[in-house]
Amino acid sequence: MRLVHLDLKGAAPRVSYLEQVFPLLSQLGANGILIEYEDMFPFKGELEILKSPYAYSEEDIERIQQLAELHKLEVVPLVQTFGHVEFILKHEKYQHLREVERFPNSFNPHIPDTLALLKSILSQVIEKHRRSTWIHIGADEVFHLGEGMDSKNWMSHNRGDTGTMYLKHIKEVLSFIATQYRGLRALMWDDMLRKISVGALRGERMGMAVVAPELGVGWHRPHRLAEVRDGGTPTLPSAHTALPAVAQETMARLAPLRRYDHYSVLCELLPVGIPSLAICLQTLVNGGFTEETKRKVLDALGFQSMQLEQSTCEGRGAFPGAEIYHMVEQVNGHLKESILKALEEESAIKGWFSLYHRKHQFGNPRNMESFGSKVLKLHEDWESFVRDLRTHLERVYFPDTVEEWMEENINPYLDQLRDLVRDYR
């Protein structure tokens, strides 16, 4: 399985954009989509509180699966069942289920309500994905596990450690899936399992096959935990290492991640990450980043050339969202630089239109005219550019994403120029 992980913690694309992207992913060699919905799932009933105002509708979820089927992409829904549950535990309603009261990262596995809630969440997601033969239970990066009072008490009474406690919870989750949804196979990330001895894993007999591929130089066959045949679930390399070894550092800079967690700022936007994703997929398909691989990527994306070391692609680009790719390059390369240059290197501004002048509203028109037209032109050019960028972003993203991206990447610089122009006028 060559899965593309759509992590919808932030910057979830509109379904109309996925309609354009799925054929490309298929062409590049993907045969499945791992969808981590988080708050983009249309939860119902008592779970409705978990929904984002822009969550997909039930019709959207159905459409996504139809599109995937059309392009021979298997859909694997991902439901976090231990860590990375900030979108749940941030709500006052579920605060009592935190491992550590202050932190919304991880579930307390000792409260019966935790498993009850997970069963409810899993059921709603699985019911809407009846064509899927796999479910991914996440289970990576369970921060603060063992630090809560309930966990400390459990470990002292059961002479256990965090590893046995972790496995106990995972087994309960898997047992629910196995009994309620016969034939549905489970996947999980392997980072937490790597800290647990093979002996402990073998002792747990989790029910299926555990494999943890290790990524190092080149590709290895799964070996480290492969001997635990009648233990748990097939596991994937943990989320942040699932890149081919070739040019790993270069690609890691471009890797299309949405957010590191529910509270972090947005990472790179999907259209900007597509060239990196294309390289990863084609490297997987062809077993290495050969000249042939590079040629196929360039053809698929409509670029003339690419420089991995500089993380740049030359040419217009003919993939969905290519305009956003180029415009974000412009923002990263020129916006801050051009504005700071105008504001800091212009001697007439520094000498005759300082913050003091602006606060008290006085200045010499002769000196102000010397920088006025230049600053007004710069302001007009960037405002026009940002209007275009916003239009393109709104075609792909919901309003909350567009606002956040603008707030983080445009406004800190353009607002300085806007303020100066307002005071100048």
Sequence and secondary structure as in RCSB ss.txt:
>XXXX:A:sequence
MRLVHLDLKGAAPRVSYLEQVFPLLSQLGANGILIEYEDMFPFKGELEILKSPYAYSEEDIERIQQLAELHKLEV
VPLVQTFGHVEFILKHEKYQHLREVERFPNSFNPHIPDTLALLKSILSQVIEKHRRSTWIHIGADEVFHLGEGMD
SKNWMSHNRGDTGTMYLKHIKEVLSFIATQYRGLRALMWDDMLRKISVGALRGERMGMAVVAPELGVGWHRPHRL
AEVRDGGTPTLPSAHTALPAVAQETMARLAPLRRYDHYSVLCELLPVGIPSLAICLQTLVNGGFTEETKRKVLDA
LGFQSMQLEQSTCEGRGAFPGAEIYHMVEQVNGHLKESILKALEEESAIKGWFSLYHRKHQFGNPRNMESFGSKV
LKLHEDWESFVRDLRTHLERVYFPDTVEEWMEENINPYLDQLRDLVRDYR
>XXXX:A:secstr
  EEEEETTS  B HHHHHHHHHHHHHHT  EEEEE GGGS   GGGGGG  TT   HHHHHHHHHHHHHTT EE
EEE   SSS HHHHTSGGGGGGBSSTT  SSB TTSHHHHHHHHHHHHHHHHTTTT SEEE      TTTT SHH
HHHHHHHHT  HHHHHHHHHHHHHHHHHHHSTT EEEEE TTGGGS HHHHHHH  SS  B   BSSSB  S SS
TT TTSS BEE  GGG S STTHHHHHHH   S SSTTS   S HHHHHHHHHHHHHHHHHTS  HHHHHHHHHH
HT SEEETTTTEEES   STTHHHHHHHHHIIIIIHHHHHHHHHH HHHHHHS HHHHHHT   HHHHHHHHHHH
HHHHHHHHHHHHHHHHHHHHHB HHHHHHHHHHHTHHHHHHHHHHHHHH 
